[in-house]
Amino acid sequence: MIAGAGPAGLMLGLLLARAGVDVVVAEKHADFLRDFRGDTIHPSTLEVMHELGLIDEFLRLPHTRAPKLSAEMGGKTITIADFSRLPVRNRFIAFMPQWDFLSFLAAKAQTYPNFRLIMQAKVADVLEEQGVIRGLSLETPKGKLTIHSTLVVGADGRNSVVREKAGLEVESFGIPSEVVWMKLSKQPGDPNEVMGHAGPRQGFVLIDRGDYWQCGYVIRRTAFAEIREKGIEAFRRMVADVSPLPAARMQEIRSFEDTSLLTVRIDRLKQWWRSGLICIGDAAHAMSPIGGVGVNLAIQDAVAAANILIAPLREKRLTDGDLAAVEKRRGFPTRATQKLQLMMRSSRRTDQADDRKSKGPPGFIRGIARFPLLAHLAGRLIGLGFRMEHVRAGQGNL
Ligand SMILES: Cc1cc2nc3c(=O)[nH]c(=O)nc-3n(C[C@H](O)[C@H](O)[C@H](O)COP(=O)(O)OP(=O)(O)OC[C@H]3O[C@@H](n4cnc5c(N)ncnc54)[C@H](O)[C@@H]3O)c2cc1C
């Protein structure tokens, strides 16, 4: 039984169903339509889609491709991550709305009779018997539903109800910040770069979404209340000051209703599992948006969990040791990625001290500008992560 039909829950559901394990996925929303979510499909995830035999069909869905990520420094565009030398078949990030990705995974999983997706089913509690988690209690439009299960997987995201109800302890790191997301139209003459327009004025992210720009404006935690107080015109000026787009374009932000606020935090569970339950993806570790790695780590968790758990689930011999093995496998890449994100944030914070009066780019961007080969290393860490996971052969067919 899997809580949450996000990237982690649906990929795990697909892999388990494909291997003949009965799966139920419960999702609280009625559909996959969410704006301003993780929309970056990295080379590691594209490789998983290839290993599943789905890549050609998947890449026929509308998307834009970024073979490298750029930033502006001192008026010059520099490559901060280059994917061209990665040892995989698709050496680019595919930007694709998350709802298309999720709908694709759900449709593939639903071709298996042993896969069931229940939409509008909100996890309310875990069922516990003698210290072991035995299932979930769900709220649906038709009333309460209780589902018993050999294993519960918490894939219900950064505000996981499963982890809270199961009493799993969370550790938080760094100072939370916030990102104000908004859309601006794309017009002829706009910059070509995707992601990380980082200097000379920092804290502004520009993601090419085909016919529009998804823009992220990084602010101090709780600063949004002050910004709102100053009014929309003042906000437009602040964005115009850091954006490479013409100031007139800011009129497209009609009111604060056109923005969406994301609290950026980095946390992880002290232990990802207890008897009968394991958490993966954001439910086990919320990442900072730096590098856009959240979706891809969630997918890698799902692949690793499937590789380790399929045999014990099929043979009805699941033990705590199997759950601990999943955490052991994914713990290192999670810790390493979070450590790197914290280091990059602190170099950015130092530069952004004094309320953005310091116009220098963050330290890691200055480093890459001096040693361009580092862009390949950054490409590897962003594109593949610290530990890539592969779909194990012989565990089902599509
Ligand atoms: C604004 C924003 C921008 C981001 N940008 C990027 C990016 O560019 N690249 C990137 O890789 N990552 C990005 N991320 C992070 C990325 O979206 C997450 O890391 C990724 O989606 C995690 O996948 P997941 O499956 O673990 O959790 P989620 O995607 O959060 O999925 C959890 C699912 O569980 C469901 N759920 C929650 N509670 C319950 C419940 N009680 N009962 C039933 N279902 C429930 C949710 O509705 C959701 O469908 C961004 C996140 C945000 C919020």
The ligand as an SDF file (V2000), in Angstrom:
LIG
                    3D

 53 58  0  0  0  0  0  0  0  0999 V2000
    7.3030   24.9040   -6.0580 C   0  0  0  0  0  0  0  0  0  0  0  0
    8.1880   23.6960   -6.1670 C   0  0  0  0  0  0  0  0  0  0  0  0
    9.1400   23.6430   -7.1660 C   0  0  0  0  0  0  0  0  0  0  0  0
    9.9690   22.5190   -7.2710 C   0  0  0  0  0  0  0  0  0  0  0  0
   10.8670   22.4520   -8.2810 N   0  0  0  0  0  0  0  0  0  0  0  0
   11.5580   21.3230   -8.4910 C   0  0  0  0  0  0  0  0  0  0  0  0
   12.3380   21.1380   -9.6550 C   0  0  0  0  0  0  0  0  0  0  0  0
   12.4270   22.0130  -10.5030 O   0  0  0  0  0  0  0  0  0  0  0  0
   12.9390   19.9360   -9.8200 N   0  0  0  0  0  0  0  0  0  0  0  0
   12.8230   18.9320   -8.9160 C   0  0  0  0  0  0  0  0  0  0  0  0
   13.4010   17.8460   -9.1400 O   0  0  0  0  0  0  0  0  0  0  0  0
   12.1160   19.0750   -7.8040 N   0  0  0  0  0  0  0  0  0  0  0  0
   11.4580   20.2320   -7.5750 C   0  0  0  0  0  0  0  0  0  0  0  0
   10.6420   20.3470   -6.5000 N   0  0  0  0  0  0  0  0  0  0  0  0
   10.5780   19.2480   -5.5510 C   0  0  0  0  0  0  0  0  0  0  0  0
    9.8050   18.0980   -6.1350 C   0  0  0  0  0  0  0  0  0  0  0  0
    8.5240   18.5100   -6.5840 O   0  0  0  0  0  0  0  0  0  0  0  0
    9.7020   17.0240   -5.0700 C   0  0  0  0  0  0  0  0  0  0  0  0
   10.9850   16.7280   -4.5490 O   0  0  0  0  0  0  0  0  0  0  0  0
    9.1410   15.7350   -5.6730 C   0  0  0  0  0  0  0  0  0  0  0  0
    7.8900   15.9710   -6.2640 O   0  0  0  0  0  0  0  0  0  0  0  0
    9.0560   14.6950   -4.5790 C   0  0  0  0  0  0  0  0  0  0  0  0
    8.3330   13.5970   -5.0320 O   0  0  0  0  0  0  0  0  0  0  0  0
    7.5340   12.7220   -3.9910 P   0  0  0  0  0  0  0  0  0  0  0  0
    6.8080   11.7120   -4.8150 O   0  0  0  0  0  0  0  0  0  0  0  0
    8.4300   12.2690   -2.9180 O   0  0  0  0  0  0  0  0  0  0  0  0
    6.5060   13.7350   -3.2810 O   0  0  0  0  0  0  0  0  0  0  0  0
    5.3970   14.6830   -3.8970 P   0  0  0  0  0  0  0  0  0  0  0  0
    5.6870   15.0580   -5.2870 O   0  0  0  0  0  0  0  0  0  0  0  0
    5.1740   15.7590   -2.9080 O   0  0  0  0  0  0  0  0  0  0  0  0
    4.1150   13.7500   -3.9560 O   0  0  0  0  0  0  0  0  0  0  0  0
    3.4030   13.3910   -2.8130 C   0  0  0  0  0  0  0  0  0  0  0  0
    2.0030   13.0050   -3.2250 C   0  0  0  0  0  0  0  0  0  0  0  0
    1.3110   12.5900   -2.0480 O   0  0  0  0  0  0  0  0  0  0  0  0
    0.0410   13.1960   -2.0250 C   0  0  0  0  0  0  0  0  0  0  0  0
   -0.3680   13.2900   -0.6240 N   0  0  0  0  0  0  0  0  0  0  0  0
    0.0780   14.1400    0.3150 C   0  0  0  0  0  0  0  0  0  0  0  0
   -0.5280   13.9120    1.4770 N   0  0  0  0  0  0  0  0  0  0  0  0
   -1.3880   12.8900    1.2730 C   0  0  0  0  0  0  0  0  0  0  0  0
   -2.2940   12.2040    2.1030 C   0  0  0  0  0  0  0  0  0  0  0  0
   -2.4800   12.5290    3.4020 N   0  0  0  0  0  0  0  0  0  0  0  0
   -3.0220   11.2000    1.5710 N   0  0  0  0  0  0  0  0  0  0  0  0
   -2.8830   10.8510    0.2580 C   0  0  0  0  0  0  0  0  0  0  0  0
   -2.0320   11.4800   -0.5760 N   0  0  0  0  0  0  0  0  0  0  0  0
   -1.2890   12.4840   -0.0720 C   0  0  0  0  0  0  0  0  0  0  0  0
    0.2570   14.5430   -2.6920 C   0  0  0  0  0  0  0  0  0  0  0  0
   -0.9660   15.0670   -3.1810 O   0  0  0  0  0  0  0  0  0  0  0  0
    1.2270   14.1800   -3.8010 C   0  0  0  0  0  0  0  0  0  0  0  0
    0.5720   13.7760   -4.9810 O   0  0  0  0  0  0  0  0  0  0  0  0
    9.8310   21.4550   -6.3490 C   0  0  0  0  0  0  0  0  0  0  0  0
    8.8680   21.5150   -5.3400 C   0  0  0  0  0  0  0  0  0  0  0  0
    8.0440   22.6130   -5.2550 C   0  0  0  0  0  0  0  0  0  0  0  0
    6.9710   22.6280   -4.1740 C   0  0  0  0  0  0  0  0  0  0  0  0
  1  2  1  0
  2  3  1  0
  2 52  2  0
  3  4  2  0
  4  5  1  0
  4 50  1  0
  5  6  2  0
  6  7  1  0
  6 13  1  0
  7  8  2  0
  7  9  1  0
  9 10  1  0
 10 11  2  0
 10 12  1  0
 12 13  2  0
 13 14  1  0
 14 15  1  0
 14 50  1  0
 15 16  1  0
 16 17  1  0
 16 18  1  0
 18 19  1  0
 18 20  1  0
 20 21  1  0
 20 22  1  0
 22 23  1  0
 23 24  1  0
 24 25  2  0
 24 26  1  0
 24 27  1  0
 27 28  1  0
 28 29  2  0
 28 30  1  0
 28 31  1  0
 31 32  1  0
 32 33  1  0
 33 34  1  0
 33 48  1  0
 34 35  1  0
 35 36  1  0
 35 46  1  0
 36 37  1  0
 36 45  1  0
 37 38  2  0
 38 39  1  0
 39 40  1  0
 39 45  2  0
 40 41  1  0
 40 42  2  0
 42 43  1  0
 43 44  2  0
 44 45  1  0
 46 47  1  0
 46 48  1  0
 48 49  1  0
 50 51  2  0
 51 52  1  0
 52 53  1  0
M  END
$$$$
